[in-house]
């Protein structure tokens, strides 16, 4: 397995395919208090894409575009 770490967002043009497994890591279990730290994505090809979320970060346009794409099945 290859781990690829990205800061703040997925890179431009990254295509993970039609099915993506997603896992998130937070600082705790309360979404109103505890911040999102890391998002892990895999399309099952042996690569793990890790998006490290910065303190205070509110935007990740490439990640949001993939999450909003109705042609991508997201597995949580």
GROMACS elastic network, one bead per residue, 0.5 to 0.9 nm:
[ bonds ]
;  ai    aj funct       b0    kb
    1    45     6  0.85385   500
    1    47     6  0.55191   500
    1    48     6  0.71033   500
    2    46     6  0.64523   500
    2    48     6  0.60778   500
    2    49     6  0.84401   500
    3    46     6  0.87802   500
    3    47     6  0.59561   500
    3    49     6  0.60253   500
    3    50     6  0.71211   500
    4    47     6  0.74028   500
    4    48     6  0.61339   500
    4    50     6  0.59301   500
    4    51     6  0.85289   500
    5    48     6  0.84745   500
    5    49     6  0.61723   500
    5    51     6  0.60684   500
    5    52     6  0.72083   500
    6     9     6  0.63978   500
    6    10     6  0.63410   500
    6    11     6  0.74217   500
    6    49     6  0.75065   500
    6    50     6  0.59821   500
    6    52     6  0.61702   500
    6    53     6  0.89633   500
    7    10     6  0.78324   500
    7    50     6  0.84230   500
    7    51     6  0.58181   500
    7    52     6  0.50509   500
    7    53     6  0.66587   500
    7    54     6  0.75876   500
    8    51     6  0.61302   500
    8    52     6  0.56108   500
    8    54     6  0.61405   500
    8    57     6  0.74792   500
    8    59     6  0.80997   500
    8    60     6  0.63984   500
    9    12     6  0.88178   500
    9    51     6  0.59030   500
    9    52     6  0.75979   500
    9    53     6  0.76206   500
    9    59     6  0.81974   500
    9    61     6  0.71342   500
    9    62     6  0.62880   500
    9    63     6  0.60512   500
    9    64     6  0.89912   500
   10    13     6  0.86055   500
   10    14     6  0.70118   500
   10    49     6  0.82095   500
   10    50     6  0.84156   500
   10    51     6  0.65671   500
   10    60     6  0.76093   500
   10    61     6  0.83220   500
   10    62     6  0.56176   500
   10    63     6  0.57267   500
   11    14     6  0.58697   500
   11    62     6  0.70088   500
   11    63     6  0.87553   500
   12    62     6  0.66322   500
   13    62     6  0.84095   500
   14    62     6  0.85465   500
   15    18     6  0.87622   500
   15    66     6  0.85938   500
   16    19     6  0.74494   500
   16    20     6  0.66819   500
   16    41     6  0.85499   500
   16    42     6  0.74371   500
   16    43     6  0.57611   500
   16    66     6  0.86992   500
   16    72     6  0.87798   500
   17    20     6  0.70935   500
   17    43     6  0.66029   500
   17    72     6  0.70925   500
   18    43     6  0.80326   500
   18    71     6  0.64162   500
   18    73     6  0.60280   500
   18    74     6  0.85654   500
   19    42     6  0.85239   500
   19    43     6  0.58892   500
   19    44     6  0.83239   500
   19    71     6  0.86843   500
   19    72     6  0.55406   500
   19    74     6  0.60364   500
   19    75     6  0.74697   500
   20    41     6  0.64175   500
   20    42     6  0.55585   500
   20    44     6  0.76313   500
   20    72     6  0.70547   500
   20    73     6  0.62569   500
   20    74     6  0.50782   500
   20    75     6  0.60877   500
   20    76     6  0.87193   500
   21    40     6  0.80367   500
   21    41     6  0.55530   500
   21    42     6  0.52059   500
   21    43     6  0.62027   500
   21    44     6  0.77799   500
   21    73     6  0.84327   500
   21    74     6  0.58735   500
   21    76     6  0.60022   500
   22    39     6  0.70585   500
   22    40     6  0.56123   500
   22    42     6  0.67674   500
   22    74     6  0.68544   500
   22    75     6  0.59362   500
   22    76     6  0.51169   500
   23    38     6  0.84099   500
   23    39     6  0.58752   500
   23    40     6  0.50733   500
   23    41     6  0.66330   500
   23    75     6  0.85998   500
   23    76     6  0.61224   500
   24    36     6  0.73229   500
   24    37     6  0.76714   500
   24    38     6  0.57851   500
   24    40     6  0.61417   500
   24    41     6  0.88567   500
   24    76     6  0.88104   500
   25    28     6  0.83901   500
   25    35     6  0.88822   500
   25    36     6  0.62323   500
   25    37     6  0.56651   500
   25    38     6  0.50889   500
   25    39     6  0.63987   500
   25    40     6  0.81969   500
   26    29     6  0.71158   500
   26    30     6  0.88886   500
   26    31     6  0.83781   500
   26    34     6  0.64535   500
   26    35     6  0.56146   500
   26    37     6  0.51339   500
   26    38     6  0.69661   500
   27    30     6  0.86600   500
   27    33     6  0.88957   500
   27    34     6  0.52304   500
   27    35     6  0.56984   500
   27    36     6  0.66803   500
   27    37     6  0.67880   500
   28    31     6  0.77875   500
   28    33     6  0.80694   500
   28    34     6  0.52400   500
   28    35     6  0.75394   500
   28    36     6  0.87565   500
   29    32     6  0.89934   500
   29    33     6  0.84000   500
   29    34     6  0.66900   500
   30    33     6  0.54380   500
   30    34     6  0.54686   500
   30    35     6  0.85312   500
   31    34     6  0.54026   500
   31    35     6  0.68967   500
   31    36     6  0.82367   500
   32    35     6  0.80172   500
   35    55     6  0.78881   500
   35    56     6  0.86774   500
   36    39     6  0.80177   500
   36    52     6  0.89328   500
   36    53     6  0.67030   500
   36    54     6  0.86829   500
   36    55     6  0.86064   500
   37    51     6  0.84732   500
   37    52     6  0.60759   500
   37    53     6  0.50486   500
   37    54     6  0.71236   500
   37    55     6  0.79549   500
   38    50     6  0.67552   500
   38    51     6  0.55985   500
   38    53     6  0.56647   500
   38    54     6  0.89431   500
   39    49     6  0.81490   500
   39    50     6  0.57369   500
   39    51     6  0.50846   500
   39    52     6  0.66586   500
   39    53     6  0.77017   500
   40    48     6  0.67483   500
   40    49     6  0.57587   500
   40    51     6  0.64830   500
   40    52     6  0.88586   500
   41    47     6  0.85564   500
   41    48     6  0.58622   500
   41    49     6  0.50587   500
   41    50     6  0.64258   500
   41    51     6  0.82601   500
   42    45     6  0.72701   500
   42    46     6  0.76002   500
   42    47     6  0.61668   500
   42    48     6  0.50085   500
   42    49     6  0.62149   500
   42    50     6  0.89251   500
   43    46     6  0.77929   500
   43    47     6  0.74096   500
   43    48     6  0.79968   500
   44    47     6  0.70880   500
   44    48     6  0.84160   500
   45    48     6  0.84892   500
   51    63     6  0.88738   500
   53    56     6  0.84945   500
   53    57     6  0.65396   500
   53    58     6  0.89202   500
   53    60     6  0.87919   500
   54    57     6  0.52524   500
   54    58     6  0.87973   500
   55    58     6  0.89534   500
   57    60     6  0.81387   500
   59    63     6  0.88871   500
   59    64     6  0.82078   500
   60    63     6  0.54884   500
   60    64     6  0.60864   500
   60    65     6  0.86376   500
   61    64     6  0.50298   500
   61    65     6  0.60245   500
   61    66     6  0.86982   500
   62    65     6  0.50751   500
   62    66     6  0.63866   500
   62    67     6  0.86948   500
   63    66     6  0.52447   500
   63    67     6  0.62072   500
   63    68     6  0.86390   500
   64    67     6  0.50210   500
   64    68     6  0.60348   500
   64    69     6  0.85522   500
   65    68     6  0.51934   500
   65    69     6  0.61750   500
   66    69     6  0.52067   500
   66    70     6  0.86737   500
   66    72     6  0.72752   500
   67    70     6  0.80830   500
   67    72     6  0.76476   500
   67    73     6  0.89624   500
   67    74     6  0.75468   500
   68    71     6  0.88637   500
   68    72     6  0.83412   500
   69    72     6  0.56784   500
   69    73     6  0.85367   500
   70    73     6  0.73244   500
